[in-house]
Every structure is written in C-alpha cells, then in structure tokens.
C-alpha cells in the first residue's frame, strides 16, 4: 500500500471541480451546492479533493518537497469523503484514499501537525482520542453488565471514546445497554479496558498507531469469543467494518451499527417497536472512503452495490479514463441538461 498505488487515479483527475459540490445531478441552486468545507473556506483549487490529487501526482513525479503551505493543504481536509461521492457519480477513480495516503506519507516523513500530535499522545497514553475524565467504564455503574475481558460473550458493545467520557452521551450508552438487556442479548463491554478502535488515528495519518489499536482490540475480541461487535461510534464502526478488513485483521467478525442491530432484534421478534416515533434523530456516519458503507459494503475491496462502480481498482490511467468517459456519456444521457 502507499500513495504510489493511486498514481493512476491522481493523474486521471481532469480538474472538472465536481468534487467541490454536491453531485451535479442534484444541484437545484447555488445555496447548499457546496459540499467540501475546505474549498468553501479557502476558495483555492489546491484545497479541494482534486487539488490534493493534482499535488500528490506532482509529488510522486518531482519528489516530496514539504512546505508550510503544502502541509496546510494536507491537514485542512476533514476527511469526510464527500469529494469522492460527487466525483464517483461520473468518474471511476479513488479520491479520498489517495488523500489519506498522502497524509500517512507526511506522518511517516515526520511532517506532522502539532494539534494532531497532541491527540495521538493522548491515544498512546490513555487509549482515547478525547480528553479523559474519570474511568472509561464509569457510565455502566449499577447496570451489572458482563465484563468481556473476563468472560465469554457473543456480542461486544463497543461504546467509543466520546460516549464513554461525555456525561451527556453516557445516557445514550446506558439506554443502549438496557435495550440489549431487554432483548436478552448475551453481550458484554470492555469497561475500563476498552480502547479506541484507532479509526480516527488512521484518518489523521498515524497508520502505525491505528494498527496498534486494531491489534489490541482484535486480541481482546478473540479471547472473549466475540462473534459480533455492535457500536454507535461512527469512527469505530468504519474502523471495525472496513479498516480492520483492509488490513486483514477482521476475519469473520460481524460488525453492526447499533441501529442495524436493533432493527435485526425487532425483525427477529426480540424487541417490540412500541409507540411510533414522529421525530428523526440524525446519526453521524463515518467517512465513506471508497464508498464502503453499511448497506453497500459487500466485502473486502468491493464497493457500492447497484451503483455501477467497479469492485476492483483499475491501475492503468488509460483504462480508467476510458471507462470513466464512457460513464460520463451514460450519465449525460440519463440526466440531460
């Protein structure tokens, strides 16, 4: 792995600027058309997804000449993946993955960001990417939950860093645990021994720290005989489901977002729907790197179901460009101006 494997994708960028906006087929006016926080703030092409790909391609060709401006561009990306979603409406190329690899390259070369260094220092010391107050498992006091580090469980409820330490969000963790108890689920938590999934570290470019966290988690999961990991943590969900699989660490582990698991319990008749809710609660979702999301993720190296995107990456720039031009024609026919 590395930035080099995305050379074809980066060279393929034609600077169409689709990555700066929501998918063009969905644009109905100027308001709400912007999708990239970085380009919206700095209003200069290099701060867009395509701009970063152009820079990455040039660096591979000319050599990595780090400057303060270059690092400012690299680290002022929220890694949300919106650029890739808009681009892939027409182009069959990776966008977020090479941007992430560019950041990993910077970290490997010692060109880190002080603010992110501070976060990673906390991760290495406490196993958390948020400030630590009290013990990680304090939220579960009085619930009599199984300790997955000491006994076997079928399901592991991974709470996540923020929910474990934020007093307001701890209410969510307690409510989730009570729902699982009501459904009779054989589950446990890691409590004070729970550690960050490492997903956020990977997005920051600290690949080795991510791998350290991933190996710690998988060692505990295997020891406890866990078959399914359930979490409401967006970064944890994407890490367990996608990144662990990417680095051959996931094995046969089932990973479900809490909303998916509760839906499954209701369909199995283990939970009643109760009173119908008329409100909608927004749920944060992780960066959909390369289109890997819950319903669309069909296995390692595969992408969205039913979108027409290839399940294998094309390494050749020419081959990818030909396929993408064909897809552009298809979309122009499907969405005439």
Residue pairs with C-beta under 8 A, 6 or more apart in sequence:
1 101
2 101
2 104
2 105
3 56
3 59
3 60
3 98
3 101
3 102
3 104
3 105
4 60
5 101
5 315
6 56
6 94
6 97
6 98
6 101
7 57
7 60
7 317
8 93
8 314
8 315
8 316
8 317
8 320
9 53
9 93
9 94
9 95
9 97
9 98
9 313
9 320
10 53
10 54
10 56
10 57
10 60
10 98
11 57
11 317
12 91
12 93
12 317
12 320
12 321
12 324
13 50
13 53
13 54
13 57
13 93
15 45
15 50
15 54
16 50
17 45
17 48
17 50
18 24
18 86
18 87
18 89
18 90
18 91
19 35
19 36
19 48
19 49
19 50
19 83
19 84
19 86
19 87
19 95
20 34
20 35
20 36
20 39
20 48
20 49
20 50
20 83
20 86
21 27
21 33
21 34
21 35
21 36
21 86
22 32
22 33
22 34
22 35
22 82
22 86
23 85
23 86
23 89
24 86
24 89
25 89
25 331
25 335
27 33
34 40
35 82
35 83
35 86
36 47
36 48
36 49
36 82
36 83
37 78
37 80
38 47
38 48
38 76
38 77
38 78
39 45
39 47
39 48
39 51
41 47
41 76
42 76
44 51
45 51
45 54
46 52
46 54
46 55
46 73
47 73
47 76
47 77
48 83
49 83
49 84
49 87
49 95
49 96
49 99
50 83
50 87
50 95
51 73
52 73
52 74
52 77
52 98
52 99
52 102
53 95
53 98
53 99
55 70
55 73
55 102
56 98
56 99
56 101
56 102
59 65
59 102
64 105
64 109
66 106
66 109
66 111
71 106
71 111
71 113
74 102
74 103
74 106
75 103
75 106
75 113
75 116
77 99
77 103
79 96
79 99
79 100
79 203
79 287
80 287
81 95
81 96
81 287
81 288
81 289
83 95
83 96
83 99
84 94
84 95
84 96
84 97
84 288
84 289
84 290
84 291
85 288
85 291
87 93
87 95
88 95
88 291
88 307
88 309
89 331
90 324
90 327
90 328
90 331
91 324
91 327
91 328
92 309
92 310
92 314
92 320
92 323
92 324
92 327
93 320
93 324
94 290
94 313
96 287
96 288
96 289
96 290
97 289
97 290
100 202
100 203
100 205
100 289
103 203
103 204
103 205
104 205
104 206
104 207
105 205
106 112
106 205
107 204
107 205
107 206
107 207
108 207
112 205
116 204
116 205
116 206
119 129
119 200
119 204
120 201
120 204
120 206
120 209
122 128
122 129
122 130
122 131
122 132
123 129
123 196
123 198
123 201
123 209
123 213
124 209
126 132
127 136
127 194
127 195
127 196
127 213
127 216
128 136
128 161
128 164
128 165
128 195
128 196
129 161
129 196
129 200
129 201
130 161
130 162
130 165
130 166
131 165
132 165
133 165
134 165
135 192
136 164
136 165
136 191
136 192
136 193
136 194
137 164
137 189
137 190
137 191
137 192
137 193
137 194
138 170
139 159
139 163
139 164
139 170
139 173
139 174
140 173
140 174
140 177
140 189
140 191
143 174
143 177
143 178
143 181
145 177
145 187
145 188
145 189
145 191
146 153
146 186
146 187
146 188
146 189
147 188
147 189
147 190
147 191
148 156
148 188
148 189
148 190
148 220
148 224
148 226
149 190
149 191
149 193
149 220
149 223
149 224
151 188
151 224
152 224
152 225
153 186
153 187
153 188
153 224
153 225
153 226
154 185
154 186
154 187
154 225
154 226
154 227
154 228
155 180
155 185
155 186
155 187
155 188
155 226
155 227
155 228
155 229
155 230
156 187
156 188
156 189
156 190
156 221
156 224
156 226
156 228
156 229
156 230
157 176
157 177
157 180
157 187
157 188
157 189
157 230
157 231
158 189
158 190
158 194
158 197
158 229
158 230
158 231
158 233
158 236
158 240
159 173
159 189
159 194
159 231
159 232
159 233
160 196
160 197
160 231
160 232
160 233
160 235
160 236
161 196
161 233
162 169
162 233
163 169
163 170
163 172
163 173
163 232
163 233
164 170
164 173
164 194
172 232
176 232
176 258
177 189
179 262
179 271
180 187
180 230
182 271
183 265
183 270
183 271
184 270
185 265
185 270
187 230
188 224
190 220
193 220
195 213
195 216
195 217
196 213
196 236
197 213
197 214
197 217
197 231
197 233
197 235
197 236
197 239
197 240
198 209
198 210
198 211
198 212
198 213
198 214
198 217
198 239
198 243
199 210
199 235
199 236
199 238
199 239
199 243
199 286
200 235
201 207
201 209
201 210
201 213
202 210
202 239
202 243
203 235
203 287
210 239
210 243
211 247
214 239
214 243
214 244
214 247
214 249
215 249
217 240
218 244
218 249
218 250
218 251
218 253
221 229
221 253
226 253
227 253
227 254
228 253
228 254
228 255
228 256
228 261
229 240
229 253
229 254
229 255
229 256
230 256
230 257
230 258
230 261
231 237
231 240
231 255
231 257
231 258
232 257
232 258
232 259
232 283
234 283
234 284
234 285
234 286
235 286
237 255
237 257
237 286
237 294
238 286
238 287
238 289
238 292
240 250
240 253
240 255
241 250
241 255
241 292
241 294
241 297
242 289
242 292
242 297
244 250
244 253
245 299
245 300
246 300
256 264
257 283
257 294
259 283
260 294
262 271
265 271
266 272
266 273
285 293
290 303
291 303
291 304
291 307
291 309
292 303
293 304
295 305
296 303
296 304
296 305
296 306
296 307
297 303
298 305
298 311
301 311
301 312
301 313
302 311
303 309
303 310
303 311
308 327
308 330
310 323
314 320
314 323
